Every structure is written in C-alpha cells, then in structure tokens.
Amino acid sequence: MAPEGTKAQILRLLQGWGEATVIHLAQELDMSPAAVRRHLDGLRAEGLVDARPQRQGVGRPSFLFYTTERAEELTSAGYSRLLGRMFRGLVELRPEEISGQPGKEVLGRVFEGVAEHLAEQYGPQVAGETLEERVPQAIRVLRAEGILDRWDRGPEGFRLTNSACPYRRAALATNQACSADRLAIQLLLGRPVEQVGRVVEGHPFCEYVVKQEVAQARNREEPAPSELRRRGARRRAVAVS
C-alpha cells in the first residue's frame, strides 16, 4: 500500500530534492527532528528510504537521506502522467512538424504539446477575470499534478513555488520538462511566466514569477484554453485520419 500523510510528504520532498538531512526535512515540515527521525526509521524499515553519511568536520556524524528504487515505483504518478501526455503528443504530431527536424526540436514540440494538454484539461477551472483570481485557481489544479503547491504576492506580481520536482530524473536529463511546466502555467494564467529557480539545480524549490497585469483583466499573451481545445481537436483529427 502506498504511504500516506507525513511519510508521503517526506518521500515527495526527498524525491524532489534528491537527498536531505533530518534538520532540512524538519524545517520544511515544521516538525521536530525527533519526529522526522521516527518517520524516516519507518520508511527505512519499509525499504523506501536509505541514508549515507555526510562528510563534515569533527563531531557527531550527519546523514543524508534519499529514496530507493522501490519508492520510485510506488510513487511514480508524476512520471506516468508525463509519459501519457508525451505519447499523446507524439501521436498528434503532423509529419510537416517533424520532417527533417533534429531530435531535440521534436522533443521540444512534444513537451509543448504536454503543456497545451495540461492547459486544455484545466483551463475551464482557471477562469477568473483577473490574475489575482486565476493564480489560486491554477495552484489548486496544478497541486494535484505536483507542479505547484504555494503562492504569495509581492509588489511586482506573484511568486509561485513547488517544494519538490514531480519528475526529477526527467528534469535532470532535459530542461524541456521544466519548460513545459512553465508554459502550462503561462497558458493557464494568460501572463508571461519566468522560472527563476529549479530544484534540480540546487534551488530549495522550483520557483516562478508572474508579473502583475497592468492592462485588461484577461489580456492573454498565449492562446486561451478554448483555442487550445480547438488546436488539440485539429491535431487529433489529423492523427486519426
């Protein structure tokens, strides 16, 4: 049975960060180090977490905890969703889109399709007239995807963050996975989105910045979800024919 509650949170954080100390986990979860150690002991007993000593100076040794392959198999929902959307995108590519193109360009188009499918799926649920309304709506739908989990507002706009990467290995292999997430957020919000931090590059979380809109409430710089649905329908029609 897949773990739930605090254990699931620990697994998600370790998968996103790669590895972490007890203190780091305790700070993120707002728990005592002793409580985190108890959960880690349970996860190690289940074969989901292991540890390695961290090199440091004199004193008590510290350990870095990380997830095992068994944990990856049990908590791979992010990968399965990503692969499903990528396969769908490959099927929908038209011959003229990929003819003579290098593999990197084809992969980029596939990931663009992943972003469009996300926006198409969740667009009806992110329908606020203002950016201030759309941001929490986008957080709600993308939290289930593991793409975003928090937001706050500053003087220049909105800061969106995710404490763990939903597909760390893919993000390590290519930054196009992260670019697809950024594009999906941009399509849903209808405003330019900049990614300013990536967990896989050592940042404590994945972070995006959305500048406050100054013109009309729904001045979308990318195609609206309704246009994406029409575009997706055209692609599917071509794929079937």
N, C-alpha and C positions, 0 to 999 in steps of 0.2 A: 504493500500500500504506500502511496506517495506521502511524504511527510507533510504536516500542516503547521500552522501557527508560527511560533518563533523559530523552530527548526527550518521551516521552509524559507523564512526571511534570511536566516544565516546562509543557507545554501545559495539563495539568489544573489546575495552580496558577494559571497566567495566566487561564484561563477562569473560575476561581472568584474570583480577586481582582480581575479586570478589567485590571490592569496592575501591573507590579512592576519594581524595579531589579535589576541584576545582584547587588548585595550582598544584597538581600532573598531572592532565589532561592537564592543560595549558602548563606545561613544556614539556610533551610528544608531544603535537600537535603544539608546537611553536606558541601559540596564547596567547592573553591577558586573564587574569582571567575573566574580564567582558564579553568578547566574549563567553567564555566557559559557564559562568552562563546563558547567553541568550539561548544557545542551550540546556542546562540542564532544564531550565524552560519550553522550548517547549516539551522536552521529558517527563517531569513530567506531563504536560497537556495531553499528548497522552497516559499516563498510562504505559510508557515503563521504567521509572526510578523513584526511590524513594530515600529518604535520611534518615539518622539517625544522631543524634548529636554525636560528638566525644568528649569523655571526655578529658579535659585538665585543665590547671590552670586558673587563673583569666584572664579576658579579653573577647573579643568577641568570641562567640561560633563558632566552626567549624563543618562542616557536612561531612559525608562520603556518597557518592552516590553509588547506586547499581542498577542492572537491575531487573525488575519484571518478574513474570512468563509469562506475555503477551509478553515481549520482547524475552524471550527464545523461545516461539512458533513461532515468526515472523522471527527469525534469527538462525534457527537450522540446517542450511545446513551442518555444520561440523558433527553434530550428525547423520543426515540422511545418509551421505556418509559413515561414520564409520559403522553404523548398516548394510547398504547394503553390505559392504565388509565382515563384520563379518558373516552375513548369508551365503554369498557365500563360505566363508572359512569353515563353518560348514558342508555345503553340500559336499564339496570336500574332507573332512577328510576320510581317509580309516579306516576300522574297526581296523586294527592292530595298527594304530597310537594312538587310544584312549582306547583300551581294557585294563581294569584294571588300568587305569591312574586316579589319583585324579583330581578333578575339576580344580584346579589351573594349572595343567600341560596341560589339554585340552584347557583351556583359553589361555595359553601361545602359544600353537600351532595355535589357531585361530588368535591371533594377529600377529604371524609370517606370516601367510597367508595374512593378511591385508597388511603388509609391502611388501610382494612379489607381490601382485596385484598392488600396487602403482608403484613399480619399473618396473613391466611388462608394465603398462599403459604408463608411462612417459619415459621409457628407450630410445626409438628412438629419443626423443627430448633432451636427455642429452648424446650426442655422441662425445663430444670434445676429442681430443687425449691427452690433458694434463689436470691435475687437475685444473689449472688456467682457462681453457676453460669450464670445466664441472661445476664449482661452480656457476657462474652466470646463466648457463642454468638450473641448479637444482633450484635455487632461483626463477626463472621465473615460472617454472611449479608448484612448491610447494607453491608459494604465493597464487595461486587460491584455494589451499586446506586449507589455513590458518595455514600451518605448519612452514613456514619460510617467513621472509619478508626483511631481511637485511644480508649483509655480509661485512667483511673487512679482510684485510690481515696483519698479524704480522710477526715477524722474524721467528717463528717456523711453521707457517701454516695459516689456515683460521679459522675465528670465524664467526659462523652463528647464527643468533638470530631471535626470533619471539616475538613481543611485547605483544601478547595475546594468551591464550590457546584456540584451536578450540573446545575442548570438556572438559571443566574444571571439570564437575561432574564425568565424567568417569576417569579422571586423579586423582581425589581425592580418588576414590574407589579403583583403582589399578594402580601401576606404569607401568603395561604392556602396557597401551595405549601410554605412552611416549616412552617406549622401542620400540614399533612398528614404531613410527616416526623416532627414531634414526636409526633403522635398514633400513628403507626405504631410508633415506639419504645416509647411508653407501653403500647400494646396487647400488644406482644411481651414486655415486661418485667413487666407487671402491677403497675406502680407509677406514681404521678404523676411526670411529667417536665416540667421547666421549661426553656424555651430562654432562655439568658442572653446569647447573642451571635450575630450574623449577619454573614457576610462582606459581604453587600451593604450593610450599614450601617457598614462600615469596621472591623469587628472582625477581628483576624488570622485567625480561624477561626470556623466555626459551633460553638456550644458548648451543651451540655445538662447539666442537673444532675438526678440521681436520688437522692432521699433514701434512706438506709439503712432497710430494713424492720425493724420492731420487733415485729410480730405474727407470725402464722403465715407459714410459708415461701412459700406461694403465694396470698396474700391479694390477689387481683386486683381492682382498683377499676374496671377496664374489662372488657367481655366477653372471655372466654377465646377462643383461636383456634377451639376446637371450636364455640362459639356463633357465632362469625363465619362459620364454614363453613355452619352451618345457616341463618343470616341470608342469606348470599350465595346459597344454593340456593333460598330462598324468592323472592328478588329475580329470579333467573334464570327461575324458573318463571313468575312474573308477566310478565316481559319476553317470554317465548316464547308465552304464551297469547294 
